[in-house]
Amino acid sequence: MDINIALVEPEIPQNTGNIARTCAAVGASLHLVKPLGFEIDDRKLKRAGLDYWDKLDITYYDGLADFLERNKNETMFFYTTKAKQAYTDVVYPKRVFIVFGKETKGLPEELLYDNPEKCVRIPMRDTLRSLNLSNSVAVAVYEVLRQRDFEGLREDGQLTKFRW
């Protein structure tokens, strides 16, 4: 897949389920970096992802070091509230990894310090800490898709007759 969403140590099953559903809807691959804050067979995870699990490309990693080593030649962007550049300032390459940290702490600061030019943020008010993880992933992946003119996605919708 060209668009890859990586979740480093996700904690909330409903968020991961929602993200899995987004990935299935747009054809992105999902990369889950352990430890996870839930079991993969968690009822809440499956419910949030609905019946899309079989339409999803998922790769699992034993930790951040494993993820980085196995994808060392890939272009990655690290989403964080601590970045100077906005996610819209980036021109995303054809094949890209969009990386998010855990809900309570984000990505490890050492990773961010080592890659400042690859760190991006979603602008928001100063008084709030962060957006919900699944919302952040949707914002990010749709910016990549927008830059590609939504290539490969449905171009039309269809209304059906509505009756009261």
Secondary structure, 3 states (H helix, E strand, C coil): CCEEEEEECCCCHHHHHHHHHHHHHHCCEEEEECCCCCCCCCHHHHHHHCCCHHHCCEEEECCHHHHHHHCCCCCEEEECCCCCEEHHHCCCCCCEEEEECECCCECCHHHHHHCHHHEEECCCCCCCCCCCHHHHHHHHHHHHHHHCCCCCCCCCCCCCCCCC
